[in-house]
Amino acid sequence: MLVHDGTWSVNEDGRVTNVYSYAVRILRREARGHAVAHVGYIRIRARLKTFTPADSRNGTVKRFGKDDVLDFAGDDDDVYNEYRVKQISARDDADAGTVFGYT
């Protein structure tokens, strides 16, 4: 793991802003499962401004777009739950030496 950090700030109007940063270098092919970006949120209270993952391979950077984002319920067993998760996976693309990160 290269970076795993979060910053919270409160604006003058009382809004809270969270910024998460994550980066990992895949050293072995078996560790490809760590090349996943995920952010949890509650639809009524939260809004995702940006979700920017990137995968660096052989000196090039692959950026993921809106079509790559999965948005799903955080708990399938609840009848009513507002918790959601946005996720982008680079598991299939990651190989040894790949750096994967998101903010």
SEDRENMI-281140 format. One record per residue: residue number from 1; chain; x, y, z of N, C-alpha, C in turn. Coordinates in Angstrom, 3 decimals. Layout:
N
+------+------+----------+----------+----------+----------+----------+----------+----------+----------+----------+
| nuba | kenu |   n.east |  n.north |     n.up |  ca.east | ca.north |    ca.up |   c.east |  c.north |     c.up |
+------+------+----------+----------+----------+----------+----------+----------+----------+----------+----------+
|  NUM |    A |        X |        Y |        Z |        X |        Y |        Z |        X |        Y |        Z |
...
+------+------+----------+----------+----------+----------+----------+----------+----------+----------+----------+
***
This chain:
103
+------+------+----------+----------+----------+----------+----------+----------+----------+----------+----------+
| nuba | kenu |   n.east |  n.north |     n.up |  ca.east | ca.north |    ca.up |   c.east |  c.north |     c.up |
+------+------+----------+----------+----------+----------+----------+----------+----------+----------+----------+
|    1 |    A |    0.841 |   -1.166 |    0.000 |    0.000 |    0.000 |    0.000 |    0.890 |    1.234 |    0.000 |
|    2 |    A |    0.629 |    2.133 |   -0.919 |    1.402 |    3.364 |   -1.035 |    0.728 |    4.516 |   -0.303 |
|    3 |    A |   -0.580 |    4.635 |   -0.451 |   -1.353 |    5.702 |    0.198 |   -2.698 |    5.136 |    0.636 |
|    4 |    A |   -3.102 |    5.451 |    1.847 |   -4.443 |    5.144 |    2.333 |   -4.774 |    6.231 |    3.341 |
|    5 |    A |   -5.445 |    7.292 |    2.872 |   -5.593 |    8.502 |    3.667 |   -6.979 |    9.096 |    3.455 |
|    6 |    A |   -7.441 |    9.809 |    4.438 |   -8.710 |   10.510 |    4.330 |   -8.633 |   11.845 |    5.041 |
|    7 |    A |   -9.307 |   12.838 |    4.486 |   -9.336 |   14.170 |    5.067 |  -10.785 |   14.620 |    5.177 |
|    8 |    A |  -11.152 |   15.148 |    6.322 |  -12.489 |   15.682 |    6.546 |  -12.353 |   17.168 |    6.817 |
|    9 |    A |  -13.241 |   17.962 |    6.226 |  -13.264 |   19.397 |    6.530 |  -14.720 |   19.845 |    6.633 |
|   10 |    A |  -14.950 |   20.861 |    7.477 |  -16.287 |   21.405 |    7.669 |  -16.286 |   22.837 |    7.157 |
|   11 |    A |  -17.181 |   23.132 |    6.206 |  -17.299 |   24.472 |    5.644 |  -18.028 |   25.388 |    6.624 |
|   12 |    A |  -18.044 |   26.668 |    6.342 |  -18.721 |   27.637 |    7.197 |  -20.218 |   27.386 |    7.298 |
|   13 |    A |  -20.807 |   26.830 |    6.248 |  -22.242 |   26.547 |    6.274 |  -22.572 |   25.206 |    6.925 |
|   14 |    A |  -21.563 |   24.506 |    7.443 |  -21.778 |   23.252 |    8.157 |  -21.672 |   22.007 |    7.304 |
|   15 |    A |  -21.414 |   22.146 |    6.031 |  -21.262 |   20.970 |    5.165 |  -19.917 |   20.309 |    5.412 |
|   16 |    A |  -19.954 |   19.002 |    5.431 |  -18.739 |   18.219 |    5.651 |  -18.255 |   17.683 |    4.315 |
|   17 |    A |  -16.964 |   17.831 |    4.058 |  -16.368 |   17.311 |    2.825 |  -15.326 |   16.269 |    3.201 |
|   18 |    A |  -15.444 |   15.090 |    2.606 |  -14.485 |   14.002 |    2.822 |  -13.713 |   13.773 |    1.537 |
|   19 |    A |  -12.394 |   13.650 |    1.651 |  -11.563 |   13.311 |    0.499 |  -10.740 |   12.087 |    0.889 |
|   20 |    A |  -10.930 |   11.008 |    0.153 |  -10.195 |    9.769 |    0.394 |   -9.166 |    9.582 |   -0.711 |
|   21 |    A |   -7.992 |    9.124 |   -0.347 |   -6.944 |    8.822 |   -1.325 |   -6.418 |    7.420 |   -1.043 |
|   22 |    A |   -6.227 |    6.664 |   -2.108 |   -5.770 |    5.271 |   -1.988 |   -4.893 |    4.954 |   -3.189 |
|   23 |    A |   -3.757 |    4.336 |   -2.930 |   -2.886 |    3.870 |   -4.023 |   -2.176 |    2.606 |   -3.565 |
|   24 |    A |   -2.070 |    1.672 |   -4.486 |   -1.421 |    0.398 |   -4.176 |   -0.614 |   -0.038 |   -5.393 |
|   25 |    A |    0.539 |   -0.608 |   -5.139 |    1.340 |   -1.212 |   -6.206 |    1.150 |   -2.723 |   -6.107 |
|   26 |    A |    0.764 |   -3.323 |   -7.206 |    0.549 |   -4.767 |   -7.251 |    1.906 |   -5.432 |   -7.477 |
|   27 |    A |    2.385 |   -6.155 |   -6.479 |    3.694 |   -6.802 |   -6.582 |    3.615 |   -8.205 |   -7.179 |
|   28 |    A |    2.488 |   -8.883 |   -6.928 |    2.287 |  -10.225 |   -7.485 |    0.914 |  -10.299 |   -8.128 |
|   29 |    A |    0.791 |  -11.106 |   -9.115 |   -0.477 |  -11.261 |   -9.836 |   -1.608 |  -11.683 |   -8.894 |
|   30 |    A |   -1.291 |  -12.424 |   -7.857 |   -2.304 |  -12.898 |   -6.913 |   -2.923 |  -11.753 |   -6.099 |
|   31 |    A |   -2.302 |  -10.587 |   -6.099 |   -2.787 |   -9.443 |   -5.312 |   -3.673 |   -8.506 |   -6.134 |
|   32 |    A |   -4.107 |   -8.934 |   -7.302 |   -4.923 |   -8.087 |   -8.184 |   -6.230 |   -7.643 |   -7.536 |
|   33 |    A |   -6.709 |   -8.372 |   -6.549 |   -7.953 |   -8.028 |   -5.864 |   -7.895 |   -6.697 |   -5.132 |
|   34 |    A |   -6.699 |   -6.166 |   -4.923 |   -6.559 |   -4.875 |   -4.249 |   -6.721 |   -3.700 |   -5.215 |
|   35 |    A |   -6.839 |   -3.958 |   -6.481 |   -7.007 |   -2.899 |   -7.485 |   -8.496 |   -2.593 |   -7.671 |
|   36 |    A |   -9.124 |   -2.181 |   -6.588 |  -10.547 |   -1.872 |   -6.587 |  -10.766 |   -0.553 |   -5.855 |
|   37 |    A |  -11.508 |    0.338 |   -6.470 |  -11.877 |    1.606 |   -5.832 |  -13.321 |    1.497 |   -5.387 |
|   38 |    A |  -13.599 |    1.836 |   -4.136 |  -14.978 |    1.806 |   -3.666 |  -15.211 |    2.916 |   -2.644 |
|   39 |    A |  -16.369 |    3.535 |   -2.760 |  -16.767 |    4.612 |   -1.864 |  -18.206 |    4.378 |   -1.453 |
|   40 |    A |  -18.455 |    4.368 |   -0.158 |  -19.810 |    4.223 |    0.353 |  -20.433 |    5.581 |    0.614 |
|   41 |    A |  -21.734 |    5.665 |    0.430 |  -22.433 |    6.929 |    0.675 |  -23.903 |    6.652 |    0.938 |
|   42 |    A |  -24.559 |    7.637 |    1.541 |  -26.000 |    7.572 |    1.760 |  -26.638 |    8.568 |    0.806 |
|   43 |    A |  -27.491 |    8.091 |   -0.048 |  -28.023 |    8.880 |   -1.160 |  -28.692 |   10.178 |   -0.695 |
|   44 |    A |  -29.445 |   10.157 |    0.371 |  -30.176 |   11.337 |    0.821 |  -29.227 |   12.399 |    1.375 |
|   45 |    A |  -28.190 |   11.971 |    2.088 |  -27.315 |   12.917 |    2.780 |  -26.025 |   13.238 |    2.054 |
|   46 |    A |  -25.603 |   12.415 |    1.156 |  -24.275 |   12.588 |    0.550 |  -24.373 |   12.742 |   -0.953 |
|   47 |    A |  -23.341 |   13.351 |   -1.486 |  -23.246 |   13.521 |   -2.933 |  -21.787 |   13.306 |   -3.306 |
|   48 |    A |  -21.558 |   12.453 |   -4.272 |  -20.201 |   12.227 |   -4.757 |  -19.896 |   13.267 |   -5.816 |
|   49 |    A |  -18.931 |   14.134 |   -5.538 |  -18.566 |   15.153 |   -6.517 |  -17.703 |   14.554 |   -7.613 |
|   50 |    A |  -16.662 |   13.856 |   -7.223 |  -15.781 |   13.218 |   -8.206 |  -15.372 |   11.848 |   -7.694 |
|   51 |    A |  -15.059 |   10.990 |   -8.618 |  -14.595 |    9.640 |   -8.298 |  -13.583 |    9.314 |   -9.378 |
|   52 |    A |  -12.298 |    9.485 |   -9.082 |  -11.269 |    9.448 |  -10.114 |  -10.235 |    8.355 |   -9.871 |
|   53 |    A |  -10.462 |    7.150 |  -10.323 |   -9.439 |    6.123 |  -10.245 |   -8.557 |    6.128 |  -11.496 |
|   54 |    A |   -7.329 |    5.693 |  -11.334 |   -6.409 |    5.571 |  -12.469 |   -5.536 |    4.345 |  -12.254 |
|   55 |    A |   -5.161 |    3.727 |  -13.343 |   -4.351 |    2.507 |  -13.338 |   -3.129 |    2.790 |  -14.203 |
|   56 |    A |   -1.950 |    2.695 |  -13.616 |   -0.713 |    3.008 |  -14.329 |   -0.042 |    1.716 |  -14.774 |
|   57 |    A |    0.155 |    1.591 |  -16.072 |    0.826 |    0.406 |  -16.622 |    1.863 |    0.832 |  -17.629 |
|   58 |    A |    3.046 |    0.323 |  -17.471 |    4.124 |    0.557 |  -18.442 |    4.296 |    2.036 |  -18.792 |
|   59 |    A |    4.179 |    2.902 |  -17.795 |    4.367 |    4.326 |  -18.026 |    3.164 |    5.042 |  -18.602 |
|   60 |    A |    2.077 |    4.317 |  -18.869 |    0.858 |    4.943 |  -19.363 |   -0.189 |    4.919 |  -18.250 |
|   61 |    A |   -1.146 |    5.822 |  -18.328 |   -2.196 |    5.894 |  -17.319 |   -3.538 |    5.611 |  -17.973 |
|   62 |    A |   -4.264 |    4.664 |  -17.410 |   -5.615 |    4.372 |  -17.883 |   -6.584 |    5.016 |  -16.906 |
|   63 |    A |   -7.428 |    5.894 |  -17.403 |   -8.445 |    6.537 |  -16.579 |   -9.773 |    5.817 |  -16.810 |
|   64 |    A |  -10.531 |    5.706 |  -15.752 |  -11.825 |    5.045 |  -15.828 |  -12.914 |    6.106 |  -15.898 |
|   65 |    A |  -13.943 |    5.848 |  -16.684 |  -15.029 |    6.798 |  -16.856 |  -16.310 |    6.353 |  -16.181 |
|   66 |    A |  -17.383 |    7.099 |  -16.428 |  -18.677 |    6.812 |  -15.819 |  -19.209 |    5.433 |  -16.200 |
|   67 |    A |  -18.874 |    4.965 |  -17.381 |  -19.350 |    3.651 |  -17.822 |  -18.713 |    2.507 |  -17.032 |
|   68 |    A |  -17.603 |    2.773 |  -16.355 |  -16.904 |    1.747 |  -15.583 |  -17.392 |    1.654 |  -14.139 |
|   69 |    A |  -18.229 |    2.590 |  -13.708 |  -18.670 |    2.669 |  -12.311 |  -19.871 |    1.759 |  -12.074 |
|   70 |    A |  -19.777 |    0.926 |  -11.048 |  -20.921 |    0.147 |  -10.577 |  -21.506 |    0.877 |   -9.377 |
|   71 |    A |  -22.806 |    0.994 |   -9.312 |  -23.484 |    1.610 |   -8.175 |  -24.478 |    0.579 |   -7.662 |
|   72 |    A |  -24.300 |    0.135 |   -6.417 |  -25.153 |   -0.922 |   -5.905 |  -25.483 |   -0.696 |   -4.441 |
|   73 |    A |  -26.496 |   -1.405 |   -3.967 |  -26.924 |   -1.312 |   -2.576 |  -25.838 |   -1.867 |   -1.669 |
|   74 |    A |  -25.627 |   -1.201 |   -0.544 |  -24.607 |   -1.641 |    0.405 |  -24.984 |   -2.926 |    1.123 |
|   75 |    A |  -26.296 |   -3.210 |    1.251 |  -26.748 |   -4.427 |    1.926 |  -27.977 |   -4.951 |    1.195 |
|   76 |    A |  -27.843 |   -6.085 |    0.557 |  -28.942 |   -6.670 |   -0.216 |  -30.028 |   -7.289 |    0.652 |
|   77 |    A |  -29.733 |   -7.553 |    1.925 |  -30.695 |   -8.234 |    2.786 |  -31.685 |   -7.296 |    3.467 |
|   78 |    A |  -31.453 |   -5.987 |    3.404 |  -32.376 |   -5.038 |    4.030 |  -33.547 |   -4.736 |    3.103 |
|   79 |    A |  -34.725 |   -4.537 |    3.708 |  -35.899 |   -4.152 |    2.929 |  -35.749 |   -2.700 |    2.491 |
|   80 |    A |  -35.284 |   -1.842 |    3.403 |  -35.097 |   -0.435 |    3.067 |  -33.770 |    0.025 |    3.657 |
|   81 |    A |  -32.865 |    0.428 |    2.797 |  -31.557 |    0.894 |    3.239 |  -31.038 |    1.876 |    2.196 |
|   82 |    A |  -30.655 |    3.065 |    2.624 |  -30.183 |    4.098 |    1.708 |  -28.686 |    4.009 |    1.434 |
|   83 |    A |  -27.966 |    3.116 |    2.121 |  -26.514 |    3.024 |    1.950 |  -26.190 |    2.440 |    0.573 |
|   84 |    A |  -25.368 |    3.155 |   -0.199 |  -24.980 |    2.747 |   -1.541 |  -23.454 |    2.667 |   -1.618 |
|   85 |    A |  -22.955 |    1.967 |   -2.617 |  -21.519 |    1.862 |   -2.861 |  -21.267 |    2.093 |   -4.344 |
|   86 |    A |  -20.302 |    2.949 |   -4.633 |  -19.820 |    3.100 |   -6.008 |  -18.480 |    2.398 |   -6.077 |
|   87 |    A |  -18.284 |    1.613 |   -7.141 |  -17.079 |    0.795 |   -7.245 |  -16.569 |    0.741 |   -8.674 |
|   88 |    A |  -15.252 |    0.768 |   -8.794 |  -14.578 |    0.531 |  -10.063 |  -13.512 |   -0.517 |   -9.807 |
|   89 |    A |  -13.486 |   -1.536 |  -10.624 |  -12.527 |   -2.621 |  -10.448 |  -11.553 |   -2.679 |  -11.612 |
|   90 |    A |  -10.279 |   -2.813 |  -11.269 |   -9.236 |   -3.019 |  -12.280 |   -8.586 |   -4.383 |  -12.076 |
|   91 |    A |   -9.289 |   -5.278 |  -11.386 |   -8.739 |   -6.609 |  -11.090 |   -8.314 |   -7.355 |  -12.343 |
|   92 |    A |   -9.132 |   -7.288 |  -13.359 |   -8.838 |   -8.048 |  -14.577 |   -7.669 |   -7.452 |  -15.352 |
|   93 |    A |   -7.432 |   -6.153 |  -15.188 |   -6.364 |   -5.473 |  -15.924 |   -5.045 |   -5.422 |  -15.162 |
|   94 |    A |   -5.109 |   -5.463 |  -13.839 |   -3.903 |   -5.292 |  -13.021 |   -2.978 |   -6.492 |  -13.154 |
|   95 |    A |   -1.707 |   -6.208 |  -13.161 |   -0.688 |   -7.253 |  -13.220 |    0.467 |   -6.808 |  -12.331 |
|   96 |    A |    1.442 |   -7.641 |  -12.146 |    2.597 |   -7.286 |  -11.313 |    3.245 |   -6.013 |  -11.849 |
|   97 |    A |    3.503 |   -5.061 |  -10.947 |    4.100 |   -3.789 |  -11.335 |    3.107 |   -2.678 |  -11.553 |
|   98 |    A |    1.818 |   -2.998 |  -11.604 |    0.777 |   -1.995 |  -11.807 |    0.588 |   -1.173 |  -10.533 |
|   99 |    A |    0.390 |    0.132 |  -10.711 |   -0.005 |    0.999 |   -9.606 |   -1.444 |    1.398 |   -9.857 |
|  100 |    A |   -2.308 |    1.165 |   -8.854 |   -3.711 |    1.529 |   -8.958 |   -4.040 |    2.484 |   -7.825 |
|  101 |    A |   -4.752 |    3.553 |   -8.136 |   -5.116 |    4.495 |   -7.102 |   -6.367 |    5.265 |   -7.447 |
|  102 |    A |   -6.964 |    5.869 |   -6.415 |   -8.129 |    6.718 |   -6.642 |   -8.221 |    7.791 |   -5.577 |
|  103 |    A |   -8.930 |    8.844 |   -5.932 |   -9.237 |    9.928 |   -4.992 |  -10.725 |   10.167 |   -5.049 |
+------+------+----------+----------+----------+----------+----------+----------+----------+----------+----------+
***
